[in-house]
Amino acid sequence: DGRDALIEHVVLLHCTTQYPAPIDSVNLRAMKSMHDYFGLEIGYSDHTKGWTVSCAAVALGARVLEKHFTLDRNLPGPDHQASLEPEELKAMVAAIRNIEVALGDGIKRLTPSEARNKPVVRKSLVASRAITAGEVFTVENLTTKRPGTGISPMRWDEFIGKKAVRDFAADELIEL
C-alpha cells in the first residue's frame, strides 16, 4: 500500500517545547525509548541555549537535528534566545562531524595510531628479581613491566610452574 515505503523516510524527533529549554528538562535518553517503541530513526529538536545538547544527542544516536538559527540572538521573539548565531552554527557542525568520526563502527580493534604506541604502552613478562637457570617461575619472581616488546602478560599462566632455561637478571624480559 506504499505506507512501508513512506515510513522508511520518517524520523521521529524528540523535543522539549520550552524556549529556551532548561537542561534538566531535556531527557535525551527518551530518544532511545522512542526508537525502541516506534522502531523509527530518531532525531532531536534542540531548543536549549548553546549547542552541547545537540552534540550529546548525536552521540546518543540522533540521525537528524533541528536547531534554530538567527543572525542576532537579541532580536524579539522566543526563538532567537535558543538559536545559534553563524559562528556558533559553524562550530556545532564541526563538533558534530568530529563526533560522527569518533563514534566509529563499534568494532574494537587496534587502530593505526595505537599500533605505533603498542611497544610503549603494553607490558611484557619480566623477572621481578634475579632468577637462576632451573628455578621455577612463580608469582614471587615474575612481574609485568613496560615495554611490551617481550612475551605478553596474557601468557602468564603458561610460565608459572615452568623452569627457567637460563639465568635472568632483575627487570630482564623473560624469554623462552
For each residue, the residues with C-beta under 8 A, 3 or more apart:
1: 4
2: 5 6
3: 6 7
4: 1 7 8
5: 2 8 9
6: 2 3 9 10
7: 3 4 10 40
8: 4 5
9: 5 6
10: 6 7 40 41
11: 40 41 42 43 63 64
12: 34 35 38 40 41 42 43
13: 42 43 44 45 64 66
14: 27 28 30 31 34 42 43 44 45 57 62
15: 44 45 47 66
16: 21 22 25 26 27 47 48
17: 21 47
18: 21 22 25 47
19: 47 78 79 81 82
20: 47 48 49 81 82
21: 16 17 18 25 26 46 47 48 82
22: 16 18 25 26 48
23: 26 48 53
24:
25: 16 18 21 22
26: 16 21 22 23 48 53
27: 14 16 30
28: 14 31 44 53 56 57 60
29: 32 33 60
30: 14 27 33 34
31: 14 28 34 35 42 43 44 57 60 61 62
32: 29 35 36 42 60 61
33: 29 30 36 37
34: 12 14 30 31 37 38 40 42
35: 12 31 32 38 39 40 41 42 61
36: 32 33 39
37: 33 34
38: 12 34 35
39: 35 36
40: 7 10 11 12 34 35
41: 10 11 12 35 63 64
42: 11 12 13 14 31 32 34 35 61 62 63
43: 11 12 13 14 31 57 62 63 64 65 66
44: 13 14 15 28 31 53 54 57 62 64 65 66
45: 13 14 15 65 66
46: 21 51 53 54 57 65 66 67 82
47: 15 16 17 18 19 20 21 68 82
48: 16 20 21 22 23 26 52 53 54 82
49: 20 81 82
50: 53 84 88
51: 46 54 55 67 84 88 89 91 92 95
52: 48 55 56
53: 23 26 28 44 46 48 50 56 57
54: 44 46 48 51 57 58 62 65 67 92 96
55: 51 52 58 59 92 95 96 99
56: 28 52 53 59 60
57: 14 28 31 43 44 46 53 54 60 61 62 65
58: 54 55 61 62 65 96 99 100
59: 55 56 99 103
60: 28 29 31 32 56 57
61: 31 32 35 42 57 58
62: 14 31 42 43 44 54 57 58 65
63: 11 41 42 43
64: 11 13 41 43 44
65: 43 44 45 46 54 57 58 62 96
66: 13 15 43 44 45 46
67: 46 51 54 83 84 89 92
68: 47 79 80 82 83 84
69: 83 84 86 89
70: 73 75 79 80 83 84 85
71: 75 85 86
72: 75 80 85
73: 70 80 81 83 85
74: 80
75: 70 71 72 80
76: 80
77: 80
78: 19 81 82
79: 19 68 70 82 83
80: 68 70 72 73 74 75 76 77 83
81: 19 20 49 73 78
82: 19 20 21 46 47 48 49 68 78 79
83: 67 68 69 70 73 79 80
84: 50 51 67 68 69 70 88 89 92
85: 70 71 72 73 88 89
86: 69 71 89 90
87: 90 91
88: 50 51 84 85 91 92
89: 51 67 69 84 85 86 92 93
90: 86 87 93 94
91: 51 87 88 94 95
92: 51 54 55 67 84 88 89 95 96
93: 89 90 96 97
94: 90 91 97 98
95: 51 55 91 92 98 99
96: 54 55 58 65 92 93 99 100
97: 93 94 100 101
98: 94 95 101 102
99: 55 58 59 95 96 102 103
100: 58 96 97 103
101: 97 98 104
102: 98 99
103: 59 99 100 106
104: 101 107
105:
106: 103
107: 104
108:
109:
110: 114 115 118
111: 114 115
112: 115 116
113: 116 117
114: 110 111 117 118 121
115: 110 111 112 118
116: 112 113
117: 113 114 120 121
118: 110 114 115 121 122 148
119: 122 147 148 149
120: 117 146 147 148
121: 114 117 118 146 148
122: 118 119 146 147 148 152
123: 144 145 146 147 148 152 153
124: 144 145 146 147 148 149 150 151 152 153 173 174
125: 142 143 144 150 151 152 153 155 156 159 173 174
126: 142 143 144 145 150 171 172 173 174
127: 130 131 141 142 143 168 169 170 171 172 174
128: 140 141 142 143 170
129: 140 141 170
130: 127 167 168 169 170
131: 127 135 137 141 164 167 168
132: 135 164 167
133: 164 165 166 167
134: 163 164
135: 131 132 141 163 164
136: 161 162 163 164
137: 131 141 142 159 160 161 162 163 164 174
138: 141 142 160 161
139: 142 160
140: 128 129
141: 127 128 129 131 135 137 138
142: 125 126 127 128 137 138 139 156 159 160 174
143: 125 126 127 128
144: 123 124 125 126 153 156
145: 123 124 126 171
146: 120 121 122 123 124
147: 119 120 122 123 124 150
148: 118 119 120 121 122 123 124 152
149: 119 124 173
150: 124 125 126 147 173 174 175
151: 124 125 155 159 173 174 175 176
152: 122 123 124 125 148 155
153: 123 124 125 144 156
154:
155: 125 151 152 158 159
156: 125 142 144 153 159 160
157: 160
158: 155 162
159: 125 137 142 151 155 156 162 174
160: 137 138 139 142 156 157
161: 136 137 138
162: 136 137 158 159
163: 134 135 136 137
164: 131 132 133 134 135 136 137 167 168
165: 133 176
166: 133
167: 130 131 132 133 164
168: 127 130 131 164 172 174
169: 127 130 172
170: 127 128 129 130
171: 126 127 145
172: 126 127 168 169
173: 124 125 126 149 150 151
174: 124 125 126 127 137 142 150 151 159 168
175: 150 151
176: 151 165
